[in-house]
Amino acid sequence: MNVLIKLKNNAKSDYTIKFVDKSLTHLSKHADLNSPEQVKQFIANKPTSNSHKKNLCFAYNQYCKYYKIEWQQPFYRQEPKTIRIPTTTQIDMLIANSRKIMSVKLTLSKETGLRPIELCRLKVKDIDLTQRIVYPTTAKHGAPRALKISTNLQEMLIAHVDEHKLNPTDKLFKGDAENYGKYYRKHRNKLAERLHKPELKTIRLYDFRHYFATRLYSKTRDILLVKQQLGHRKIETTLIYTQLLNLNDDEWTCKATNDKKEIMQLIENGFEYHDEIDGYKLYRKRK
């Protein structure tokens, strides 16, 4: 408890404090926390990834610093993460088959690329429902940002706020990122089994953020804009999306119209102008 209080006083995030609490509780069940060698041996023999071992060492290091225990922290090189980008069809399938509040959350994740923790921290006042702009509190000390949303999502959010009689200072959604992830996985797995589509089980909640980033870069080819919209501190973090995007991908959804209202709706939904044939303007969007 003393370690957690110290972290709180040092303005560490609730996520970090909760992780350290969970990790130290786990370590204490298998080793004496006052014996660094026991802890190191347990972590080394644990059948888990280097990334997890590195995180356990971070948590134990907080304990050692507080109680002034000397130890030589082992170095675990974090494995590169494999990122798979879900298709628009898969994303829309997960949204369309979810319950009302989950549908709003997933649509917000799709259109803004918010981290789950950022989405769950949103307050009603963080969204300008007139201008259709979300102003999230950026996690990981990233730069502030403004994110545009569609008229469809605007209507969903207005209905959500009205139905639950939310005030400007109220949280937009109940629960935290952990619960959001838990209920998402439950929904995803049930849907995968019902539709006999096991590939849906591989789509993580964080993949909605990857989906947003690759689509934004595909549309704009502006890596600095993508960096800003994701709230990254380092451009190196953002550059991975230029490698993930297959620029030779010719899978497009195409629409033809000459109606001004329909054109505005297409642009709001991510379509880009491509050509004009027989008086009809052609718009397209990657699948």
TAFEN-V687191 format. One record per helix or strand of 3 or more residues. SS is the DSSP state (H for helix, E for strand). FROM is the first residue (numbers start at 0). LEN is the number of residues. If there is no record, write none. Layout:
BEGIN
((SS,FROM,LEN) (SS,FROM,LEN))
END
This chain:
BEGIN
((H,1,8) (H,13,15) (H,35,10) (H,49,18) (H,87,9) (H,99,13) (H,115,6) (H,123,3) (H,150,13) (H,176,18) (H,197,5) (H,206,14) (H,222,8) (H,234,10) (E,251,6) (H,259,9) (E,271,6) (E,279,7))
END
